[in-house]
Each structure stands twice: as C-alpha cells, then as structure tokens.
Amino acid sequence: MDEIQREQCKASCDFGTHVFCHACALCQEAREVRRRLPHPGLAAQPVLVMIPPDGQAMGRGA
C-alpha cells in the first residue's frame, strides 16, 4: 500500500469513527491535540506581577 492510499484509508477510518462512535472520536481528538501541542508545563515562565505605584490619581492640576 503506498502512502496516498494509506492516508485515504486513515481519513476514511477517522470519518467512520466520528459518525459511529462519538466518544471514541473525542478521545482520539484529545490524544491528537496533546501530541501536537507542547506541554504547558515544559515552557513555563515565571509569573511577573506588576504592582502600580502608590498615590496615583487622575486630575487636571498635575
């Protein structure tokens, strides 16, 4: 089986899974998303919290 036929068969199986077994399709999609996206914990950056300075006010006389 060449690569094009394999991809067509894979697409047909994915469609059949979506039509006949919705719960299985959701699990399959979740696995695919987890596989394709980087894990959020691996690229975690420290959180920078900015605190506004004290005594700021909006007015015309400044």
N, C-alpha and C positions, 0 to 999 in steps of 0.2 A: 504494500500500500504506500503510495507516495504521500508527500507532505500535504498537498492540496486536498486529497481525499480524506486524510486523517483530520484536517481542520474542519471539513464539511461534516464529517461524522460527529465530531466533537460539538459543533454548533447545533446539529440536529438533536443530539442527546441532551444538551442544555435546554433547548426549547421543550422537549418532552418532559424533562424534569420540572420545568416551570408550570407546564399545563397540568400534569397529573399528580404532582407531589409538591405543593406549595411550601410546606415546612422543610422538606429536603432542599428546595431551591434557596430558601432563606439561609440555611446553614452553609450551603455551597457558596453563596454570595459573600457571607461573612468571612469565610475562610479566604476567599479570593481578595477581599479588601484588606484583611490583616496581612496577607502575603505581599501585597503590592505597596502598602504604605509603611513608612518607617514607624517603629515602636515609639510612642511619645516619651517614654522614659529614657531612651537612649540619647536623645538630643536635648535633654532638659537643660535649660539655662536658669541660673539663679534669678529669683524674682527681685526686681528693683522697685522699691516703693518710694515715691517722691512725696514728701510732706510739704505743704505750702508754708511759706514764712508767716510768722505771727504778725498781726496788726495790719493786714491789708484791708483796704476799704475803697470803694468806688466813690468818687466825689469830684466836684468841679474846682475846688480850691487848692488842689495839689500842685 
